[in-house]
Amino acid sequence: MAEESSNFIIFNLLERDFLWKEGWEGILQEPEFEEKDLISNFTELLESFEENIENLKISSGIKVYIGKENPFPKAKDFSIIFSKCLLPNEEEAILTLLGPKRMNYDENISLINSLIKLLEKY
């Protein structure tokens, strides 16, 4: 998913307190990251996101935050798309895509929906 979207992906298994992160190579090649301040802001956003992921009120469906809508500091230049999913063993997970504001939202939402369907099925 990270490779397909060229964005950063975080997969969080809530009951196991497990985070899988993927996509550094793709996201850092985006033009926005030519500015050193944006790299710093992005890493601070990731840190804040990871520290507060369990405090997010995520119900079913996909939630999209664009720029200043983000509930995290240093996130005004980025977008976050996330969704909770229920795995077949009844374990809850959160799938998150982080990237630049100019991302292809329709494509990324479709990717998340497709992956969630696969995860919930298997």
Secondary structure, DSSP 8 states (H G I E B T S, - for coil): -HHHHTSEEEEEETTTTEEEEE-HHHHHTSGGGGSHHHHHHHHHHHHHHHHHGGGS---SSEEEEEGGG-SSTT-TTEEEEEEEEE-TTS-EEEEEEEEETTS-HHHHHHHHHHHHHHHHH-
